[in-house]
């Protein structure tokens, strides 16, 4: 029997994620425009691992830049998500636009862009584990990045459809499985919240 080391597998996944991120930065020439991204290139070149937080911040920067530049090559329209957009609108209205809102599942993380409004929420779609930016939901359309293989985009799209079908179920399911609130990312410690799979404040903000 072949035994696999889970730490080695995790490290391999992290290294592959970092490699893809570096390739994306270089392909788009962003290391020549943004000092932080240039520093990640240098760090990677020297053989030093990128932290999860560095990868997350880098992907957010890439997403923001793609949105501002309306990169027609990077993005392609794929699917409509009116119900999900409406849920984010209500949550933004309840919690406040400046604070922002998010939903975490085992596959993807949805988070409102900083410049989202109640009337026009913009939702970033990222991988929960790999932190890869897969696109955005804007004007109720899922706009997927074109440099990710179609099979992976199909998985992401199906997860979005499932979440849209029953958002509260998706949030509670994540909370019960991992003991972490899907809406704020905090560890659930209160027995009632653990049983419910979500904290009372987040449940109220999202109307669950």
DAMO-V937548 format. One record per backbone hydrogen bond with DSSP energy under -1.0 kcal/mol. NH is the residue of the N-H (numbers start at 1). CO is the residue of the C=O. If there is no record, write none. Layout:
BEGIN
[[NH:CO] [NH:CO]]
END
This chain:
BEGIN
[[9:5] [10:6] [11:7] [12:8] [13:9] [14:10] [15:11] [16:12] [17:13] [18:14] [19:15] [20:16] [21:17] [22:18] [23:19] [24:20] [25:21] [26:22] [27:23] [28:24] [30:25] [32:29] [33:30] [34:30] [38:34] [39:35] [40:36] [41:37] [42:38] [43:39] [44:40] [45:41] [46:42] [47:44] [48:43] [55:51] [56:52] [57:53] [58:54] [59:55] [60:56] [61:57] [62:58] [63:59] [64:60] [65:61] [66:62] [67:63] [68:64] [69:65] [71:66] [75:71] [76:144] [78:142] [79:142] [81:140] [85:81] [86:82] [87:83] [88:84] [89:85] [90:86] [91:87] [92:88] [93:89] [94:90] [95:91] [96:92] [100:96] [103:110] [104:182] [105:108] [109:126] [110:103] [111:124] [112:101] [113:122] [116:113] [117:120] [123:137] [124:111] [125:135] [126:109] [127:132] [128:107] [131:127] [134:125] [136:143] [137:123] [138:141] [141:138] [142:79] [143:136] [144:76] [145:134] [146:74] [153:149] [154:150] [155:151] [156:152] [157:153] [158:154] [159:155] [160:156] [161:157] [162:158] [163:159] [164:160] [165:161] [166:162] [170:166] [171:167] [172:168] [173:169] [174:170] [175:171] [176:172] [177:173] [178:174] [179:175] [181:186] [185:181] [188:179] [194:190] [195:191] [196:192] [197:193] [198:193] [203:199] [204:200] [205:201] [206:202] [208:203]]
END
